[in-house]
């Protein structure tokens, strides 16, 4: 197979969580353009707009809603997708939440909510998607990590803990599943221009500090994740296992 054909996703079905906007919507669009059918998940922000835009471009996409902050949310989502579109061959765990507060005042309820959405639901979806992938000995799982998989951050103890957990979970699953031809990897985005970072972008001093450290000299745009997502979702990455691919404009190299 020619190298460019190895990046094609014809015949694949991708489930992308948190696909209503931002990074998830950009990843869903890229996967569709590469040939995959896409199940677009949303919760507080419905993913129907993303799915509709993809259908208008001639791609196959459907929207699904599920509350991943609930212990039952992952099973509900996976069941709905499997019934409507079939078993996903690609899973992108992008949905996440963040809560900011000084560590000494951080409420336990916020800690538990962030860990449920950012880590536990990812494990649940990996289990649900992983079993049929392992049975057919073929599948791709991409978890969205963060720079805070490596760094501690400030005023986000639950987010940092959850994203550190995502990186380690990715490696743990890769150790068990790589030999059965299911590749589990992660992407760690740097500072991207999304609604989650609006406060930082609008803070003149913090925005300047961030840009001064990024060698590329700019915030990432959601489309900057497209190439990494396609690579890790395609057969071009069949020998990549347990990788946490940093896409950060050079932040971690500084």
URLIN-V911294 format. One record per helix or strand of 2 or more residues. SS is the DSSP state (H for helix, E for strand). FROM is the first residue (numbers start at 1). LEN is the number of residues. If there is no record, write none. Layout:
# URLIN-V911294
ss:SS from:FROM len:LEN
ss:SS from:FROM len:LEN
This chain:
# URLIN-V911294
ss:H from:5 len:3
ss:E from:13 len:4
ss:H from:22 len:12
ss:E from:37 len:6
ss:H from:48 len:9
ss:E from:61 len:5
ss:H from:73 len:13
ss:E from:90 len:4
ss:H from:103 len:3
ss:H from:108 len:29
ss:E from:139 len:6
ss:H from:147 len:3
ss:H from:157 len:24
ss:E from:182 len:8
ss:H from:195 len:8
ss:H from:204 len:10
ss:H from:222 len:12
ss:H from:235 len:3
ss:E from:244 len:4
ss:H from:251 len:3
